């Protein structure tokens, strides 16, 4: 297939064409030519108007739940890939929180085989503990051999410090990476939202920030002792940012991501008891939001994730205290991020959190927009102002906290595996 993207602004820090407006020719999934405007005269299967748009390397999301196997009525692997496409992502890391959990080689292979022909590249993670029970290590090395390089118990945080230490040491031996979701459940247990003024006013049990910070402190100590890499998923508090910033300065091998909701919204959003804002970790205070933005700015936080966790109506549209945590997020992740950050970070800094940042965390080769490399690309209109429409969401579940909100920036095309997709 031959595709010509005309007059597009290249936004790729590692490319010699960064900041230039060029014509880009894709041939059979390869970036064949990058030339001055109007100089490519070849007959093409598709010509795409790139005027006033930006072309970046493909976006990668480090935290999605596609619910298959076990809960396909909420999301399955294919509908999840379609939601990712609609959000502008060419790659996603699937969490192992399925039913049953991904704790063995056969389930890793199932996910890879089910998605191998999709435009979106799906990376599968495996559990740290057998059946996500937090007692014994899973078959990590066997899953690694099947293609899983990340191991996490996702939001069933590993409470046993000894188990976490063994996981860090074991994964270090074969090149695996441990992802930690920091939540000391004995402290956060039965909490409904961030502990603070809003929780008092609403009469809801709060989740203290120390539930996150205690576990981050513990896991940093364990990672330093083991001299092993650790990644924190979805941090949400000012103190968490401070802890990770200090650890990086001390040379601890730590990275972190933040969900886009947590620097875009605050706990005051829950004043209407709308369960679409019931997230884990909970939305925090404005002080926490500003600290997260500063953490993104100074690279304490390496990546932005969607924390895509679709839920069906039965689990969300009920009494707030009975509703499940989580939100559909792939389709609004970039736009909401750009809207929240465009006055704080440059467009180059924002794009980095979706491209080179997550790829570095997964140990993947860095992409750049240069000739003779595979075309893994996203084209985005950074000036498009649009309103989130529930009917336009591709995910099976519609529990998105940005419904009816106006956002700036919208992806328009993605390219990967010699395929392209025009975003609706």
C-alpha positions in Angstrom: 0.0 0.0 0.0 1.3 3.5 -0.9 0.1 6.4 1.2 1.1 10.1 0.8 0.7 12.4 3.8 0.9 16.0 2.4 2.1 19.1 4.2 2.2 17.7 7.7 4.2 19.1 10.6 6.7 16.6 11.9 6.8 16.3 15.7 9.5 13.8 16.5 12.3 14.9 18.8 14.7 12.2 17.4 14.0 13.1 13.8 16.2 15.5 11.8 12.9 16.7 10.3 11.5 17.7 13.7 9.6 21.0 13.5 9.5 20.9 9.7 6.5 20.8 7.3 7.0 17.9 4.9 5.4 15.4 2.6 5.7 11.9 3.9 5.4 8.8 1.7 4.6 5.4 3.3 5.2 2.3 1.2 4.2 -1.2 2.4 4.3 -0.1 6.0 7.7 1.7 5.7 8.4 5.4 5.8 9.8 5.5 2.2 10.4 9.2 1.6 10.3 12.5 3.6 10.5 15.3 1.1 9.8 19.0 0.6 6.1 19.9 -0.1 5.0 19.0 -3.6 8.1 17.0 -4.6 6.6 13.5 -4.4 4.7 12.9 -7.7 4.1 9.2 -7.4 0.6 7.7 -7.8 -0.7 6.6 -4.4 -3.5 4.5 -3.0 -4.4 7.1 -0.5 -3.6 10.8 -0.2 -4.0 12.4 3.2 -4.2 16.2 3.8 -1.8 17.0 6.7 -2.2 20.7 6.6 -2.1 22.2 10.2 -1.7 18.7 11.6 1.2 17.1 13.4 2.7 13.7 12.7 4.2 11.9 15.7 5.5 8.4 16.4 2.8 6.0 17.5 1.3 6.4 21.0 1.6 3.7 23.6 -0.6 3.3 26.6 0.9 1.5 29.6 -2.3 0.6 31.5 -5.5 -0.8 29.9 -7.9 -3.5 31.0 -9.6 -5.3 28.0 -11.5 -7.8 30.3 -11.0 -10.8 28.1 -11.2 -13.6 29.1 -14.0 -13.6 31.5 -15.8 -10.2 31.2 -16.2 -9.7 27.5 -19.6 -8.0 28.1 -17.6 -5.0 29.5 -14.8 -5.1 26.9 -13.1 -7.7 24.8 -9.8 -7.7 23.1 -11.1 -6.6 19.7 -13.4 -3.8 21.0 -10.6 -2.6 23.2 -8.3 -2.4 20.2 -11.0 -0.4 18.4 -11.2 2.0 21.3 -7.4 2.4 21.3 -7.5 3.2 17.6 -10.1 5.8 18.2 -7.9 7.3 20.9 -4.9 7.5 18.6 -2.9 4.7 20.1 -0.9 2.2 18.1 0.1 0.1 21.2 -1.3 -0.8 24.6 -0.1 -2.8 27.6 -2.9 -5.0 28.9 -3.2 -5.6 32.6 -3.6 -9.2 33.7 -6.8 -8.6 35.7 -9.0 -10.9 33.7 -11.1 -13.9 34.8 -9.0 -16.0 35.3 -6.0 -13.7 35.7 -3.1 -13.9 33.3 -0.8 -16.0 35.4 0.4 -18.6 32.9 1.9 -19.0 29.5 -1.2 -20.2 27.7 -3.2 -17.0 28.6 -0.3 -14.8 27.4 -0.3 -16.7 24.1 -4.1 -16.5 23.9 -4.0 -12.7 24.1 -1.2 -12.4 21.6 -2.8 -14.8 19.1 -6.2 -13.1 19.4 -4.8 -9.6 18.6 -1.9 -10.4 16.3 -3.7 -9.1 13.2 -4.9 -5.9 14.8 -3.4 -2.5 13.8 -2.9 -1.8 17.5 0.0 -3.8 19.0 -1.1 -5.4 22.2 1.5 -6.2 24.9 0.5 -8.6 27.5 1.5 -8.4 31.2 1.5 -11.3 33.6 0.6 -11.4 37.3 3.2 -11.3 40.0 1.4 -13.8 42.2 -0.4 -17.0 41.3 -4.1 -16.2 40.7 -3.4 -12.7 41.9 -3.8 -13.9 45.4 -0.6 -12.3 46.7 0.8 -15.5 48.2 3.1 -17.3 45.8 5.0 -16.2 42.7 3.3 -16.9 39.4 5.1 -18.6 36.5 6.8 -15.4 35.6 9.7 -16.8 33.6 7.5 -19.1 31.6 5.2 -16.1 30.7 8.3 -14.1 29.8 9.2 -16.8 27.3 5.8 -16.3 25.7 6.3 -12.6 25.4 5.2 -11.0 28.7 7.9 -8.6 29.9 5.9 -6.8 32.6 4.6 -8.4 35.8 2.0 -6.8 38.1 -0.9 -7.7 40.3 -2.5 -4.5 39.0 -4.8 -3.0 41.5 -4.7 -6.0 43.8 -1.6 -4.5 45.4 1.1 -6.9 46.7 0.7 -6.6 50.4 3.5 -9.1 51.3 6.8 -7.3 51.2 8.7 -10.6 51.1 6.8 -11.6 48.0 7.5 -8.2 46.3 11.2 -8.6 47.1 11.3 -12.1 45.6 9.5 -10.8 42.5 12.0 -8.0 42.1 15.0 -10.3 42.4 13.5 -13.0 40.2 12.4 -10.6 37.4 15.8 -9.0 37.5 17.5 -12.3 36.6 15.7 -12.7 33.3 15.0 -9.0 32.3 11.4 -8.8 33.4 10.0 -5.6 34.9 7.8 -5.2 38.0 4.9 -2.7 37.9 3.6 -1.7 41.3 0.2 -0.2 42.0 0.7 1.4 45.4 -2.2 1.0 47.7 -1.9 -0.2 51.3 -5.3 -1.9 51.5 -5.4 -2.0 55.2 -5.6 1.8 55.2 -7.7 2.4 52.1 -10.1 -0.4 52.8 -13.7 0.5 52.0 -12.8 4.1 51.2 -14.8 5.7 48.5 -12.9 8.8 47.5 -10.0 11.0 48.5 -9.8 11.8 52.2 -10.3 15.6 52.5 -12.8 18.4 52.7 -14.9 16.9 49.9 -15.2 13.5 51.5 -16.3 15.2 54.8 -18.9 17.3 53.0 -20.2 14.4 51.1 -20.2 12.0 54.1 -18.1 9.4 52.2 -15.3 7.4 53.8 -12.0 8.8 52.6 -8.9 7.1 51.2 -5.9 8.8 52.8 -3.0 9.7 50.6 -0.7 7.7 52.9 -2.3 4.5 51.6 -0.3 5.2 48.4 2.7 6.8 49.9 3.5 4.1 52.4 3.6 1.4 49.7 5.7 3.6 47.4 8.2 4.1 50.2 8.3 0.4 50.9 8.8 -0.6 47.3 11.5 2.0 46.7 13.4 0.5 49.7 12.9 -3.0 48.3 14.0 -2.0 44.8 17.1 -0.3 46.1 18.0 -3.3 48.2 17.5 -5.7 45.2 19.2 -3.2 42.8 16.2 -3.9 40.5 14.0 -1.8 38.3 10.5 -0.9 39.5 7.7 1.1 37.9 4.8 2.7 39.7 1.5 2.7 37.9 -1.0 5.5 38.4 0.5 7.7 41.1 -1.8 10.4 42.4 -0.4 12.4 45.3 2.1 15.2 45.9 4.1 13.1 48.4 4.3 10.2 45.9 5.9 12.6 43.3 8.3 13.9 45.9 9.3 10.3 46.9 10.0 9.2 43.4 11.8 12.4 42.5 14.2 11.9 45.5 14.6 8.2 44.6 15.6 9.1 41.0 18.2 11.6 42.3 19.6 8.8 44.5 20.0 6.5 41.5 17.2 4.1 42.3 16.0 2.5 39.1 12.4 3.8 39.2 9.9 5.0 36.7 6.3 6.1 37.1 3.2 6.9 35.1 0.1 8.9 35.9 -3.5 8.5 34.7 -4.7 11.4 32.7 -7.7 11.8 34.9 -5.6 12.6 37.9 -4.1 15.8 36.6 -7.2 16.8 34.7 -9.8 16.5 37.5 -10.0 16.9 41.3 -12.1 15.3 44.0 -14.5 18.2 43.8 -15.9 16.4 40.7 -17.6 13.9 43.0 -19.9 16.6 44.5 -22.8 15.2 42.3 -22.1 11.6 43.4 -21.5 10.7 39.7 -19.9 7.2 39.8 -18.1 7.9 36.6 -15.7 9.9 38.8 -15.2 7.0 41.2 -11.7 5.9 40.4 -8.8 4.0 42.0 -6.6 5.7 43.0 -9.2 8.4 43.8 -9.2 11.8 42.3 -7.2 14.0 44.7 -6.9 17.7 45.7 -5.9 20.6 43.5 -2.5 20.6 45.3 -1.9 17.0 44.2 -2.9 17.9 40.7 -0.4 20.7 40.5 2.3 18.4 41.9 1.5 15.8 39.3 1.8 18.4 36.5 5.2 19.5 37.9 6.3 15.9 38.0 5.5 15.5 34.4 7.3 18.7 33.6 10.6 17.7 35.4 10.4 14.1 34.2 9.8 12.6 37.6 6.8 11.1 35.9 7.8 9.3 32.7 4.5 8.5 31.0 0.7 9.2 30.9 -1.7 6.3 30.8 -5.4 6.0 30.3 -6.1 3.5 33.1 -8.8 2.2 30.8 -11.2 0.2 33.0 -14.6 -0.2 31.3 -17.5 -1.2 33.5 -21.1 -2.1 32.5 -24.1 0.0 33.5 -25.1 -2.4 36.2 -21.8 -1.9 38.1 -21.7 1.9 37.7 -25.2 3.3 37.7 -26.1 2.4 41.3 -25.7 3.9 44.8 -22.2 5.5 44.9 -20.9 3.3 47.7 -21.9 0.2 45.8 -20.6 1.3 42.4 -17.3 -0.2 41.1 -14.2 1.9 40.6 -12.9 2.6 37.1 -13.6 4.5 33.9 -13.4 4.0 30.1 -10.4 6.2 29.1 -8.7 5.4 25.9 -10.7 7.7 23.6 -10.3 10.8 25.7 -6.9 10.2 27.2 -4.8 12.3 24.8 -7.3 15.2 24.3 -8.0 15.6 28.0 -4.2 15.4 28.7 -3.4 18.1 26.1 -6.2 20.3 27.4 -5.0 20.1 30.9 -1.3 20.4 30.1 -1.0 22.8 27.1 -0.4 25.8 29.4 2.2 24.0 31.5 4.2 21.7 29.1 5.3 22.2 25.5 3.7 20.1 22.8 7.0 18.2 22.5 7.0 17.4 26.2 3.4 16.2 26.1 4.0 13.9 23.1 7.0 12.4 24.8 4.8 11.1 27.6 2.9 9.1 25.0 5.8 8.0 22.8 9.4 7.7 24.0 8.5 7.7 27.7 6.4 4.5 27.7 8.6 2.8 25.1 11.6 3.4 27.4 9.8 1.9 30.4 9.0 -1.3 28.4 12.5 -1.5 27.1 11.4 -1.1 23.4 13.4 0.5 20.6 12.8 4.2 20.3 10.9 5.3 17.2 11.7 8.4 15.1 10.2 9.8 11.9 13.0 9.1 9.5 13.2 7.2 6.2 13.4 3.4 5.9 11.9 2.5 9.2 8.5 0.9 10.0 5.6 3.4 9.9 4.3 3.4 13.4 2.6 6.9 13.5 -0.2 9.0 14.8 -1.5 12.2 13.1 -3.2 14.7 15.4 -4.9 18.0 15.1 -3.8 20.0 18.1 -6.2 22.8 17.4 -9.4 20.8 17.1 -11.9 21.8 19.8 -14.6 19.1 20.2 -17.1 17.8 22.7 -17.1 14.2 24.0 -20.3 12.5 22.8 -21.4 9.3 24.6 -22.8 7.9 21.3 -19.5 8.3 19.6 -17.5 6.1 22.1 -16.3 2.9 20.6 -15.7 1.0 23.8 -18.4 -1.4 24.9 -18.7 0.6 28.1 -19.5 4.3 28.3 -18.4 5.1 31.8 -16.2 8.1 30.9 -15.8 11.1 33.2 -15.4 13.5 30.3 -18.8 13.0 28.7 -20.2 16.3 27.4 -16.9 18.1 28.2 -15.1 20.2 25.6 -11.6 19.2 24.9 -8.7 20.5 22.6 -6.8 18.2 20.3 -8.0 15.2 18.4 -6.1 12.4 16.7 -7.1 11.9 13.0 -5.1 8.9 11.7 -2.9 6.1 12.9 -0.5 4.0 10.9 1.0 0.6 11.9 1.7 -2.8 10.5 1.1 -1.6 7.0 -2.5 -0.6 8.0 -4.0 2.8 8.6 -7.2 3.9 10.4 -9.1 7.2 10.0 -10.4 8.2 13.4 -14.1 8.9 13.4 
